[in-house]
């Protein structure tokens, strides 16, 4: 305790010393004519405030660009897609690099050899490149095929959508066949083919009966791609299932989300239903082990929950940023940002509680309980190792909205300490002299330099926190 007090007093003393050194240095610089005129002009013109508001408007526009669809469900579908893509890519990367296939203290699909892991990674990368090519060239290909049809058929939206959806589902089936051969061997080809044919039939039926003329190619491709990624994950997890269940799973994953997207239900809500369905099937399947439960939890259930909390948090951030743009009251701005940060912390705690209770519930149904405490301790001691990096990056993704909140708060803090126009006018009106104006300017720019120094110390302290923990 005595040592801690000495450390605290040393830090406080160093900060005070830094402040007075910065103040005297700034005041000396302000005596120089060109420097003084430049800095006082910045204060009087409120340049910093204008730059802050410009960046704030840029943030609002950035959020609008991410969620540029018209309906709430479509916006959330976009967010779910990003969340699942992120979690899947991070999982694949650390799983391939991990020699023992461990995540935390548990072995996840560790029976797959390193050679097969590398094949999976190569196939997955090539398939993403293939998707990118299809994404950019598909319209040209579809237009070429349509021109080969009779003139009356060329004007039919239904015909165009049928060709589009057949192409998209074809891409999914090709990827499934190639991935299945690499992962599970040639016997899975028949399973994927049957699932693909079933998916195509249901999709075409959905187009003809329900209509899909308002769906763009990019929308459909985006949703179908994420369906393939989920199917690919589940194929790895459920590799011990019977052939019939594999066929049913593939047909469901390919066809149902596509039909729901045609009726504007959105992929987001359908994926929540899909995650719950998989969890229910998993709980009553005796063939699966602890690794499968963990994979489903981290690849599907947790990303879906995380995406919902992040989506709400970003929407609140946008609302409060808009409030800041319309309200010039510093007190109101700081209160808004304080509320925003509190909400972000609440959501982060909510995710942690959800993860905890999810594992506790799963432990009721499985023979070998998930050692949550051991996983967290291992991750804390070595957060960026091959075994623990997956968990670390999954949790860090939750902090992205929080980082946005903190950037807003720091920006408002710099604006809050700026001398007001009224105070500068009073200095001139009552002829307080150039020295008083210099004092005000020196205090302001000293505070900026001091805050920069202080937050640099804070950021360095946070980055070195894991190393401190090891010493403690």
BELRA-V612509 format. One record per pair of residues at least 12 apart in sequence whose ideal C-beta (glycine too) atoms are under 6 Angstrom apart, sorted by the first residue. I is the first residue (numbers start at 1). J is the second residue. Records with the same first field share a line. If there is no record, write none. Layout:
I->J / J
This chain:
18->453
19->450
22->446 / 449 / 450
23->446
26->442 / 445 / 446
27->442
30->438 / 441 / 442
39->441
40->441
43->419
49->415
52->411 / 415
56->321
59->321
60->318 / 321
63->318
73->266
74->266
76->268 / 311
77->266 / 267 / 268
79->307 / 311
80->268 / 271 / 307
81->226
83->303 / 306 / 307
84->226 / 303
87->303
88->229
90->390 / 393
91->390
94->389 / 390
96->117 / 121
97->386
98->386
102->387
103->390
104->375 / 378 / 391
105->371 / 374 / 375 / 378
108->291 / 295
109->236
119->182
120->182
123->178 / 179 / 182
127->175
131->225
134->171
135->221
138->217
142->163 / 164
145->163
157->213
161->207 / 212
162->204 / 207
164->217
165->203 / 207
168->220 / 221 / 224
169->199 / 200 / 203
172->224 / 228 / 254
173->196
175->228
176->192
177->189 / 192
179->232
180->192
184->239
191->243 / 246 / 247
194->247
195->247 / 250 / 251
198->251
199->251 / 254 / 255
202->255
203->255 / 258
206->259 / 262
210->262 / 263
212->262
223->261 / 267
227->253 / 257
231->253
233->299
237->292 / 295
240->287
257->270
272->304
275->300 / 301 / 304
282->296
283->365
290->366 / 368
293->362 / 366
305->354
306->351 / 398
309->347 / 351
310->401
313->344 / 347 / 401
314->401
316->343
317->404
320->336 / 340
323->336
330->416
333->412
337->408 / 409 / 412
340->405
341->405
344->401 / 402 / 405
348->398
351->398
359->372
379->391
417->447
419->440 / 444
